[in-house]
């Protein structure tokens, strides 16, 4: 999920050396579950010194062999302060380092500045995209080379940020500047993108990011920040960085976090400090978290909008993060706080598992009857199935809730377009028994991949079908995932840039043809063994290209799509490529990779920020010589970043001058994983949070277990 933050939240990172991407077995001997998730018992060092500054001299919990107990929450805590050096020389060096890290001076020192050659190479490749498309299909596809193009785009994006907006929360690649979301800043981009740096093995940049976290990151801002965004981006980013740096130490290796090194536990210590502050958001009468939290006071605050209500999706999309932290620390309070939210939500026994998009934090009751899987509703459903998978299928309560909700989606929200029978996932803004609105946010495109993940558990489809548990309902879910994936792809094909709008409307019959109207499905006839071994055939018509001469005036799939003027913007969102990654890894169908490649090329071609050397122009010019002849001067151009678009349905598109943090944290990461082997961060071993931060699956133990049961349905 990639909401645009309304209340911002803190965090950041930056830098590391070397460029290999080999994985090595865990340094934890014999550890095959969750290796290396403890504080080591090293001698008194910087870590011990820092403990005294974390509030009331409270020592940090030991993460190795930690007994289970509920932590005493600290309120406001003073952030780490630098220890005094023993000599004037060291003190001056420390001050210079602090000045550089805090204000961004010399930010490109580790790499000798941005990789200009990479930007020029990417620009030249961009010029060849049209001819490349004509030649595709003539040679075998080199997916490793395509993955490297994604890595190049990330490097260019990161290096521009590092040079012009280091440490700032927002980055404007056209103006070459940025700003903080709150006073003092929160390192929004650095921490969110940190694990992508690791996954792409950009070691020098990881080191720089890590240094920034160590020297400049703090969470004592006396300001309210969004509880959900801070959790999924900042807490999730730190936990993922801890996981990757300990489980895969040869992936962007940094000696500072090696076992026994003084900084081994930087990420987990910082995550724990942040989580303790975030817990204040859950201090409502019901246990539903407030929309915002003051980090300095650890105090929850109602939303400034929506009559103070919390978003249902936001309240129920913090569970993976706090549960994983509970597993790492052994501190069950984290687990109980987020588990309580699920109990309160489920106790209301909504119809067919579909929840309204607003919930009151104090009463714990839903507000209104707006049902949708776009903004404010989406990731509630995503985290149902992912909680089940995160704890190795040992909490079937969440699988039950997912199955119920997915059947509700099929019954009430799935409809078909008028001409091409494209499958859409609509909205019921006035409740389940009022009109369906044939509208899909781009955010809804997380759903195809999530449905496939729920049906197979992340296994290859051919393997999942061999299970005795495979039924006709699973087969229908895979068909639904394929159809929704195709619809999301159609929203990209429709625009002139090949990039989807923020919101798409669809033409449907009146009344619309619903999934429940189709005969023979498990919705009407009950579940059973699969009717056939082969995948169920698609219902929708092919997405035929429109003839260039405009002679094709027959109704086509394009007649089913309607983009409103105010919805034409593209925010570099990840949901479609996220689902493509899941669909490829689960079905093995290369079609999803190819769709992703076309999307990536469109991002490069239409969202790139291009600059030239001061006296040059992008395309060159003819200059006269003394003898009257002319020579061509080639002007050096390079890509220096990528930006959101105000209008994705025009050529050239109008640019917004803003690089979203999820462009680095999610969109480019999912492209990279789509073009990687499916075993690389496999779905069988990992679960991705809604901000694309990977966590390991683990098993229940001790106090970390399901502490509630569902009430009998009335």
Order of alpha helices (4+ residues) and beta strands (2+ residues): beta-alpha-alpha-alpha-alpha-alpha-beta-beta-alpha-alpha-beta-alpha-alpha-beta-beta-beta-alpha-alpha-alpha-beta-beta-alpha-alpha-beta-beta-beta-alpha-alpha-alpha-beta-beta-alpha-beta-alpha-alpha-beta-beta-beta-beta-beta-beta-alpha-beta-beta
